[in-house]
Amino acid sequence: MTTEFPAFGLADPLLRVLGQEGYETPTPIQSQIIPALMEGRDVLGIAQTGTGKTAAFVLPLLHHLYEERKKPTPKGATVLILAPTRELAKQVAGNVETYGRQMRLRTALVVGGLRYGPQTKKLSGGVDLLIATPGRLEDLISMKAVSLDATRYLVLDEADQMLDLGFAPVIARLSDLIPRPRQTALLSATMEKKVRRLALQFLENPVEVSIGEAAKPVDRITQSVVHVAPTDKRNALLALLAREETGRVIIFARTKFGAEKLALFLTKNDVKADAIHGNKNQRQRERALDRFRDGKTPVLVATDVAARGIDVPAVSHVINFELPEVPEAYVHRIGRTGRAGKSGIAISFCGPGERALLRDIEKLTDRKVPIETIEGITAPDMTGPDEGERPKRGRRPARKIGQRPARNPRAKFDRKPNPKPNSKPRQNRDNAETAAEKPAGKPARPQREKAAPERPVRKKAKASAKGRASTGKGQSAERPRKEAGQPTRKPSNTGRGDGPGKSPNKNSKKSFAKPAAKGPGKPPGKSRAGGQGGGKSGGQAPGQNKGPNRSGGKPSAPRARPQNRRRGSSQ
């Protein structure tokens, strides 16, 4: 094992920077990964949080770029580093800037939450090293703002989360765009067996490096758990912050809404706190992290989205206000303290419904977490059944053919007897018989006799001005209503107005004739009524209407009904 950085054969600018930063002895993970990457081998590295994994892959990559000294292709990137979160990507970019400050390299940070314009402009000329999140990188590739044809080095930081169900398809598509041969490195603090098998698909004859037990946090972190009821967690948090001599404190909540409410609660109780979660945009998250690093805000409330991206060396306490649902997230949460060789304290609140989560954490870390008490906070009863556990269900009983499944267990007992679901009581049943079918205590509703439907009454037509003038009294002469028993008179269909007081029947087709065909040499058409005429009336010449109109006025020529004829129809 190499004990000094000059023994790795790193470039002189890198050694000068390491001396200025005070790095003398490499960590165990650095002693094994740096030589493998310097030889051009693929690497699968698993180590605990805070052991220097970032420097283990950044230093060899900067050395290769310094030795090659090739100008990047337009819209291309020689090295691609993928990170799961914006905070982790920004942390890696900060380390690249620190270690390579004496090298003239072009670097770019591509993450979501920022505008596309500045990012595409920076990528237009090509970069030596590109740090990105998978989603934003795929968007820029679809926009043809960046190309991976010239990429020769690929790094997946926090590989277990990158190859999770949500990231595996994106990583597979991006990996297909990078040509082979290439050098690939996957590093993480935890690595399950199924995720490890999936990671090996991206590597060719890799060197496996595992330092310590991956699921266990570092020994410099003092862990404890406080049994507290959910309603007393806020008071317990205030008492804990007042009791402990804290520097910078990170409090982890399970949801975004819970983190925001907890930060507001602490602010109202004279505790300076900021919240960081997925609903914050990139500028708000950077502002909160900068205030936390500078010490202006000593308390930071965060969700698991920031568990792998907060790299602040002076974090003294990590408080799990709510236990994570995934036990691996517990390792990353408490790994924010005890970094760079310093000690840290991790305290977790556990309610009666979170005991199953605590057991999973203890099983993963293979360590019993000691119990701690807070003065003034009463511990709840933790001996009963877990509130959050679901009861074990046995096998459901077989259902008969044609039997409908019940909506709830009591549905078949509460169902009313009804042999015919669609049957209705007859109308001619007596009220006493209908009342017998209804439950006792409710009076029977008397049945109403259905009244005969009323015939619709037509509105009276308004008389014209001529009709009102002809009556002499200002009233129109209306046809009297027919009384019962009076024979109806068959209307005339001649369309000539022969009878007294008759006018052409508008509802009859025979009272109108087709218009005469136009054109020279064609004889006038014969009307359906039998008469001849070429006028618009179709059956008589103008001025031959002998019958008066309904209002009793002077006879007028009947109006012709427009004919809707189709094109191409014959006369």
ROTORSE-753221 format. One line per field, with one value per residue (C-alpha): residue number from 0; x, z, y. Coordinates in nm, 3 decimals. Each point is the difference from the previous one (the first is absolute). Last residue first. Layout:
BEGIN
num <- NUM;...
px <- X;...
pz <- Z;...
py <- Y;...
END
This chain:
BEGIN
num <- 570;569;568;567;566;565;564;563;562;561;560;559;558;557;556;555;554;553;552;551;550;549;548;547;546;545;544;543;542;541;540;539;538;537;536;535;534;533;532;531;530;529;528;527;526;525;524;523;522;521;520;519;518;517;516;515;514;513;512;511;510;509;508;507;506;505;504;503;502;501;500;499;498;497;496;495;494;493;492;491;490;489;488;487;486;485;484;483;482;481;480;479;478;477;476;475;474;473;472;471;470;469;468;467;466;465;464;463;462;461;460;459;458;457;456;455;454;453;452;451;450;449;448;447;446;445;444;443;442;441;440;439;438;437;436;435;434;433;432;431;430;429;428;427;426;425;424;423;422;421;420;419;418;417;416;415;414;413;412;411;410;409;408;407;406;405;404;403;402;401;400;399;398;397;396;395;394;393;392;391;390;389;388;387;386;385;384;383;382;381;380;379;378;377;376;375;374;373;372;371;370;369;368;367;366;365;364;363;362;361;360;359;358;357;356;355;354;353;352;351;350;349;348;347;346;345;344;343;342;341;340;339;338;337;336;335;334;333;332;331;330;329;328;327;326;325;324;323;322;321;320;319;318;317;316;315;314;313;312;311;310;309;308;307;306;305;304;303;302;301;300;299;298;297;296;295;294;293;292;291;290;289;288;287;286;285;284;283;282;281;280;279;278;277;276;275;274;273;272;271;270;269;268;267;266;265;264;263;262;261;260;259;258;257;256;255;254;253;252;251;250;249;248;247;246;245;244;243;242;241;240;239;238;237;236;235;234;233;232;231;230;229;228;227;226;225;224;223;222;221;220;219;218;217;216;215;214;213;212;211;210;209;208;207;206;205;204;203;202;201;200;199;198;197;196;195;194;193;192;191;190;189;188;187;186;185;184;183;182;181;180;179;178;177;176;175;174;173;172;171;170;169;168;167;166;165;164;163;162;161;160;159;158;157;156;155;154;153;152;151;150;149;148;147;146;145;144;143;142;141;140;139;138;137;136;135;134;133;132;131;130;129;128;127;126;125;124;123;122;121;120;119;118;117;116;115;114;113;112;111;110;109;108;107;106;105;104;103;102;101;100;99;98;97;96;95;94;93;92;91;90;89;88;87;86;85;84;83;82;81;80;79;78;77;76;75;74;73;72;71;70;69;68;67;66;65;64;63;62;61;60;59;58;57;56;55;54;53;52;51;50;49;48;47;46;45;44;43;42;41;40;39;38;37;36;35;34;33;32;31;30;29;28;27;26;25;24;23;22;21;20;19;18;17;16;15;14;13;12;11;10;9;8;7;6;5;4;3;2;1;0
px <- -8.670;0.316;0.234;0.363;0.038;-0.255;-0.316;-0.109;-0.325;-0.112;-0.373;-0.186;-0.218;-0.369;-0.122;-0.212;-0.372;-0.111;-0.062;-0.194;0.286;0.019;0.057;-0.271;-0.055;0.015;0.374;0.020;0.225;0.313;-0.066;-0.075;0.162;0.374;-0.035;0.335;-0.133;0.028;-0.354;-0.200;-0.258;-0.018;0.067;0.348;0.089;0.088;0.321;0.012;0.141;0.376;0.128;0.240;0.111;-0.144;-0.211;-0.318;0.001;-0.140;-0.360;-0.147;-0.329;0.076;0.271;-0.244;0.122;-0.038;-0.365;-0.092;-0.259;-0.362;-0.246;-0.247;0.106;0.197;0.335;0.192;0.238;-0.215;0.058;-0.320;-0.020;-0.229;-0.250;-0.007;-0.328;-0.111;-0.030;0.208;0.035;0.234;0.162;-0.111;0.231;0.135;-0.108;0.256;-0.094;0.029;-0.376;-0.060;0.086;0.193;0.251;0.110;0.048;0.206;0.232;0.063;-0.158;0.215;-0.020;-0.153;0.231;-0.075;-0.125;0.179;-0.236;0.007;0.119;-0.261;0.066;0.186;-0.164;0.224;0.123;-0.003;0.341;-0.002;0.106;0.354;0.039;-0.002;0.195;-0.183;-0.165;-0.309;-0.052;-0.046;-0.269;-0.181;0.014;-0.176;0.169;-0.116;0.326;0.213;0.300;0.334;0.224;0.362;0.168;-0.239;0.051;0.064;0.108;0.189;0.383;0.148;0.132;0.158;0.158;0.161;0.339;0.012;-0.075;-0.137;0.097;-0.294;-0.081;-0.031;0.226;0.059;0.284;0.294;0.103;0.289;0.333;0.134;0.071;0.278;-0.097;0.165;0.267;-0.006;-0.139;0.246;-0.147;0.049;0.331;0.110;-0.212;0.087;0.308;-0.080;0.198;0.105;0.363;0.095;0.072;0.249;-0.021;0.309;-0.010;0.070;0.243;-0.005;-0.028;-0.272;-0.178;0.010;-0.148;-0.273;-0.086;-0.032;-0.237;-0.219;0.000;-0.136;-0.367;0.080;0.213;0.374;0.206;0.361;0.321;0.330;0.312;0.328;0.376;0.254;0.221;-0.114;-0.369;-0.164;-0.333;-0.180;0.035;-0.297;-0.233;0.184;-0.011;-0.368;-0.080;0.104;-0.285;-0.266;-0.310;0.208;-0.048;-0.167;0.164;0.333;0.245;0.354;0.241;0.347;0.011;0.338;0.116;-0.295;-0.057;-0.375;-0.074;-0.086;-0.274;-0.131;-0.284;-0.058;-0.178;0.152;-0.032;0.317;0.087;0.291;-0.119;0.257;0.278;0.165;-0.063;-0.370;-0.049;0.165;-0.220;-0.320;0.106;0.087;-0.340;-0.183;0.198;-0.068;-0.374;-0.159;-0.271;0.260;0.113;0.209;-0.138;0.165;0.033;0.076;-0.152;-0.209;-0.310;-0.178;0.304;-0.009;-0.366;0.061;0.282;-0.225;-0.278;0.237;0.147;-0.345;-0.119;0.307;-0.042;0.211;0.181;0.373;0.146;0.354;0.176;0.302;0.166;-0.185;0.056;-0.297;-0.272;-0.183;-0.001;-0.130;-0.275;-0.118;0.001;-0.188;-0.268;-0.034;-0.007;-0.269;-0.303;0.182;0.068;0.364;0.254;0.342;0.270;0.380;0.304;0.352;0.178;0.379;-0.059;-0.089;-0.341;-0.072;-0.168;0.320;0.200;0.362;0.170;-0.121;0.190;-0.099;0.227;-0.215;0.029;-0.225;-0.258;-0.350;-0.164;0.176;-0.228;-0.307;0.159;0.083;-0.355;-0.125;0.261;-0.061;0.265;0.047;0.253;0.038;0.249;-0.026;0.294;0.009;0.286;-0.090;0.042;-0.274;-0.226;-0.226;-0.357;-0.094;0.096;-0.244;-0.288;0.091;0.040;-0.346;-0.157;0.175;-0.088;-0.354;0.046;0.325;0.326;0.085;-0.096;0.239;0.264;0.058;0.237;-0.013;0.321;0.053;0.327;0.055;-0.268;0.047;-0.339;-0.180;-0.164;-0.145;-0.253;-0.182;-0.332;-0.049;0.350;-0.086;-0.307;0.201;0.253;-0.276;-0.143;0.329;0.155;0.319;0.372;0.184;0.381;0.211;-0.266;-0.123;-0.053;-0.381;-0.012;0.021;-0.271;-0.223;0.029;-0.060;-0.316;-0.157;-0.111;0.052;-0.210;0.171;0.373;0.287;0.334;0.272;0.379;0.267;0.349;0.309;0.164;0.109;-0.359;-0.042;-0.038;-0.234;-0.211;-0.045;-0.095;-0.260;-0.144;-0.036;-0.194;-0.219;-0.087;-0.078;-0.228;-0.177;-0.080;0.075;0.354;0.147;0.363;0.088;0.359;0.103;-0.307;-0.135;-0.203;0.303;0.287;0.226;0.361;0.242;0.244;0.051;0.211;-0.211;-0.326;0.132;0.113;-0.337;-0.169;0.239;-0.071;-0.382;-0.046;0.147;-0.068;-0.372;0.032;0.162;-0.117;-0.302;-0.266;0.117;0.159;-0.093;0.204;-0.059;0.293;0.076;0.374;0.204;0.319;-0.051;-0.354;0.133;0.270;-0.256;-0.259;0.213;0.175;-0.298;-0.232;0.248;0.038;0.299;0.264;0.123;-0.296;0.053;-0.186;0.322;0.175;-0.290;0.015;0.370;-0.047;-0.275;0.212;0.290;-0.194;-0.078;0.249;-0.179;0.308;-0.036;-0.328;0.159;-0.064;-0.049;-0.137
pz <- -6.375;0.034;0.298;-0.072;0.307;0.265;0.026;0.308;-0.122;0.141;0.076;-0.217;0.176;-0.092;-0.177;0.220;0.050;0.177;0.368;0.206;0.233;-0.133;-0.361;-0.263;-0.282;-0.367;-0.067;-0.371;0.023;-0.126;-0.202;0.170;0.098;0.051;0.214;-0.131;-0.351;-0.291;0.008;-0.058;0.217;0.119;0.368;-0.039;-0.227;-0.365;-0.109;-0.261;-0.330;-0.052;-0.306;0.188;0.351;0.344;0.123;0.171;0.375;0.149;0.114;0.338;0.163;-0.057;0.270;0.277;0.320;-0.129;-0.084;-0.254;0.136;0.071;0.125;-0.272;-0.201;-0.322;0.153;-0.300;0.180;-0.100;0.323;0.178;0.366;0.118;0.246;0.346;0.140;0.328;0.281;0.246;-0.095;-0.259;0.087;-0.190;-0.275;0.092;-0.146;0.133;0.242;-0.052;0.010;-0.373;-0.088;-0.313;0.187;0.227;-0.302;-0.186;0.299;0.017;0.252;0.260;-0.010;0.305;0.182;-0.027;0.303;0.082;0.098;0.364;0.110;0.196;0.370;0.171;0.320;0.290;0.228;0.370;0.170;0.274;0.338;0.118;0.334;-0.139;-0.316;-0.334;-0.159;0.219;-0.111;-0.360;0.101;0.208;-0.286;-0.228;-0.308;-0.339;-0.086;0.030;0.229;-0.187;-0.103;-0.104;0.292;0.000;0.308;0.218;0.355;0.125;0.012;0.336;0.062;-0.347;0.024;0.337;-0.139;-0.248;-0.372;-0.024;-0.301;-0.226;-0.018;-0.353;0.069;0.371;0.161;0.165;0.336;0.002;0.118;0.310;0.064;0.226;0.172;-0.140;0.209;0.058;0.351;0.115;0.256;0.366;0.188;-0.100;0.252;-0.048;0.146;0.201;-0.095;0.284;-0.003;-0.322;-0.003;-0.199;-0.135;-0.149;-0.367;-0.030;-0.283;-0.303;-0.221;-0.217;0.284;0.222;-0.281;-0.067;0.371;0.009;-0.295;0.176;0.312;-0.191;0.107;0.371;-0.068;-0.060;0.006;-0.116;0.133;-0.196;0.159;-0.182;0.013;-0.244;-0.245;-0.309;0.068;0.330;-0.103;-0.336;0.026;0.239;-0.295;-0.244;0.241;0.079;-0.372;-0.017;0.240;-0.249;0.175;0.167;0.372;0.079;0.188;-0.080;0.164;-0.133;0.229;-0.026;-0.366;-0.048;-0.321;-0.218;-0.292;-0.055;-0.317;0.109;0.255;-0.200;-0.177;0.327;0.141;0.167;0.298;0.049;0.337;0.064;-0.251;-0.031;0.051;-0.338;-0.107;0.093;-0.177;-0.310;0.018;0.024;-0.292;-0.211;0.067;-0.081;-0.320;-0.113;0.050;0.319;-0.031;0.025;0.350;0.200;0.305;0.199;0.374;0.252;0.331;0.173;0.051;-0.308;-0.210;0.135;-0.096;-0.348;-0.057;0.119;-0.236;-0.300;0.089;0.048;-0.338;-0.171;0.164;0.224;0.211;0.067;0.241;-0.072;0.284;-0.019;0.335;0.285;0.373;0.079;0.250;-0.183;-0.330;0.177;0.183;-0.326;-0.173;0.286;-0.023;-0.373;0.046;0.270;-0.226;-0.176;0.333;0.102;0.026;-0.038;-0.201;0.023;-0.230;0.060;-0.335;0.001;-0.078;-0.360;-0.122;-0.081;-0.320;-0.205;0.243;-0.012;-0.322;-0.308;-0.330;-0.296;-0.305;-0.309;-0.292;-0.222;0.178;-0.094;0.051;0.337;0.136;-0.045;0.207;0.269;0.000;0.069;0.273;0.173;-0.011;0.268;0.026;-0.375;-0.287;-0.361;-0.235;-0.377;-0.251;-0.368;-0.301;-0.105;-0.111;0.237;-0.132;0.133;0.351;-0.017;-0.086;0.277;0.255;-0.087;0.031;0.338;0.161;0.131;0.088;0.185;-0.190;0.096;0.361;0.035;-0.212;0.236;-0.258;-0.347;-0.190;-0.377;-0.187;-0.378;-0.122;-0.366;-0.126;0.306;-0.171;0.150;-0.109;-0.234;0.173;0.075;0.148;0.215;0.140;0.073;0.193;0.203;0.109;0.071;0.230;-0.131;0.050;-0.332;-0.025;-0.294;-0.151;-0.353;-0.175;0.010;0.353;0.175;-0.223;0.055;0.377;-0.005;-0.210;0.168;0.310;0.342;0.205;-0.141;-0.003;-0.247;0.149;-0.254;0.008;-0.234;0.127;0.033;0.294;0.322;0.134;-0.072;0.354;0.118;-0.317;-0.014;0.369;-0.058;-0.299;0.216;0.262;-0.269;-0.133;0.353;0.061;-0.335;0.068;-0.157;-0.126;-0.343;-0.086;-0.371;-0.116;-0.357;-0.066;-0.340;-0.134;-0.209;0.043;0.301;-0.050;0.099;0.288;0.036;0.319;0.175;-0.090;0.131;0.330;0.043;-0.033;0.252;0.260;-0.041;0.065;0.353;0.080;-0.003;0.199;0.298;0.298;0.094;-0.066;0.022;-0.290;-0.311;-0.317;-0.335;-0.225;-0.372;-0.075;-0.173;0.204;0.178;0.084;0.182;0.181;0.123;0.116;0.252;0.203;-0.037;0.174;0.285;0.045;-0.146;0.230;-0.055;-0.093;0.149;-0.264;-0.120;-0.025;-0.199;-0.233;-0.064;-0.063;-0.256;-0.190;-0.003;-0.166;0.200;0.015;0.277;0.227;0.021;0.196;0.305;0.198;-0.290;0.103
py <- 1.782;-0.206;0.013;0.095;0.217;-0.059;0.207;0.184;0.156;0.332;0.021;0.253;0.253;0.004;0.315;0.222;0.033;0.313;-0.021;-0.250;-0.086;-0.354;0.110;0.054;-0.249;0.095;-0.022;0.074;0.312;-0.165;-0.313;-0.324;-0.328;0.060;0.314;0.120;0.044;-0.238;-0.122;-0.309;-0.159;-0.362;0.049;-0.149;0.288;-0.041;0.160;0.276;-0.116;0.008;0.189;0.227;-0.087;-0.015;-0.287;0.109;-0.018;-0.318;0.025;0.075;-0.103;-0.366;-0.016;0.082;0.155;0.356;-0.048;0.270;0.241;-0.055;0.262;-0.084;-0.302;0.030;0.105;-0.138;-0.242;-0.291;-0.189;0.100;-0.082;-0.279;0.131;-0.148;-0.113;0.165;-0.252;0.194;0.364;0.136;0.329;0.309;0.128;0.339;0.338;0.240;0.272;0.380;0.043;0.054;-0.355;0.110;0.215;-0.284;-0.224;0.258;0.049;-0.370;-0.229;-0.169;-0.377;-0.156;-0.234;-0.364;-0.180;-0.326;-0.278;-0.076;-0.341;-0.187;0.014;-0.284;-0.097;0.058;-0.272;0.060;-0.030;-0.253;0.127;-0.091;-0.181;-0.349;-0.074;0.021;-0.305;0.027;0.359;-0.110;-0.249;0.261;0.249;-0.244;-0.139;0.126;0.178;-0.305;0.003;0.007;-0.290;0.064;-0.174;-0.296;-0.215;0.307;-0.068;0.306;-0.019;0.085;-0.351;-0.038;0.346;-0.058;-0.110;0.288;0.039;-0.353;-0.213;-0.100;-0.369;-0.140;-0.293;-0.033;0.190;-0.175;0.135;0.248;-0.134;0.161;0.364;0.114;0.322;0.315;0.164;0.376;-0.011;-0.265;-0.232;0.087;0.016;0.353;0.191;0.364;0.177;0.309;0.310;0.233;-0.107;-0.176;-0.372;-0.210;-0.356;-0.167;-0.109;-0.373;-0.063;-0.226;0.310;-0.154;-0.182;0.308;0.208;-0.257;-0.013;0.379;-0.004;-0.259;0.216;0.299;-0.018;0.031;0.310;0.019;0.319;-0.046;0.155;0.001;0.154;0.074;-0.050;0.143;-0.190;0.187;-0.063;-0.096;0.151;-0.021;-0.381;0.000;0.045;-0.227;-0.295;0.064;0.002;-0.366;-0.083;0.115;0.139;0.268;0.073;0.330;0.289;-0.164;0.238;0.041;0.186;0.161;0.101;0.175;-0.172;0.110;-0.235;-0.010;-0.197;-0.352;0.073;0.296;-0.183;-0.189;0.304;0.303;0.233;0.209;0.151;0.242;0.261;0.280;-0.255;0.058;-0.359;0.021;0.334;-0.149;-0.309;0.207;0.224;-0.303;-0.155;0.322;0.043;-0.357;0.014;-0.124;-0.266;-0.279;0.085;0.247;0.178;0.280;0.046;0.272;-0.109;0.268;-0.220;0.137;-0.094;-0.357;-0.039;0.144;-0.251;-0.285;0.105;0.001;-0.339;-0.152;0.126;-0.143;-0.340;-0.230;0.255;0.025;0.254;0.123;0.182;0.232;0.068;-0.159;0.002;-0.221;0.088;0.282;-0.190;-0.311;0.189;0.158;-0.340;-0.165;0.267;-0.068;-0.378;0.002;-0.067;-0.285;-0.173;-0.031;-0.282;0.164;-0.181;0.022;-0.001;0.132;0.044;-0.064;-0.370;0.073;-0.108;-0.364;-0.118;-0.010;-0.206;0.111;0.107;-0.183;0.029;-0.211;0.038;-0.029;-0.245;0.211;0.213;0.117;-0.341;-0.029;0.269;-0.222;-0.277;0.256;0.131;-0.354;-0.050;0.331;0.272;0.263;0.286;0.034;-0.003;-0.111;0.062;-0.042;0.024;-0.006;-0.228;0.051;0.283;0.195;0.021;-0.344;0.110;0.292;-0.232;-0.247;0.280;0.131;-0.346;-0.065;0.333;-0.057;-0.365;0.069;0.001;0.357;-0.063;-0.292;0.174;0.290;0.153;-0.149;0.085;-0.026;0.068;0.000;0.245;0.108;-0.121;0.134;0.299;0.317;0.264;-0.237;0.086;-0.372;-0.001;0.303;-0.177;-0.316;0.205;0.168;-0.336;-0.177;0.264;0.153;0.058;0.052;0.004;0.111;0.222;0.077;0.334;-0.015;-0.143;0.337;0.148;-0.302;0.044;0.376;-0.044;-0.303;0.185;-0.155;-0.244;-0.307;-0.056;0.048;0.109;0.074;-0.028;0.135;-0.068;0.216;-0.172;0.173;0.006;-0.369;-0.133;0.279;0.026;-0.375;-0.004;0.273;-0.187;-0.310;0.200;0.157;-0.344;-0.118;0.296;-0.042;-0.364;-0.341;0.074;-0.075;0.079;0.019;0.050;0.100;0.214;0.111;0.291;0.102;-0.248;0.035;0.116;-0.268;0.038;-0.378;0.010;0.264;-0.175;-0.332;0.162;0.172;-0.340;-0.158;0.277;-0.001;-0.374;-0.032;0.366;-0.071;-0.324;0.176;-0.208;0.213;-0.262;-0.359;-0.179;-0.195;0.042;-0.172;0.096;-0.034;-0.012;0.276;-0.045;0.334;-0.114;-0.308;0.201;0.260;-0.256;-0.194;0.272;0.233;-0.247;-0.042;0.378;0.182;0.158;0.355;0.217;0.347;0.198;0.167;-0.335;-0.145;0.302;-0.049;-0.370;0.070;0.252;-0.253;-0.278;-0.314;-0.288;-0.189;0.019;0.378;-0.050;-0.166;-0.321;-0.240;-0.336
END
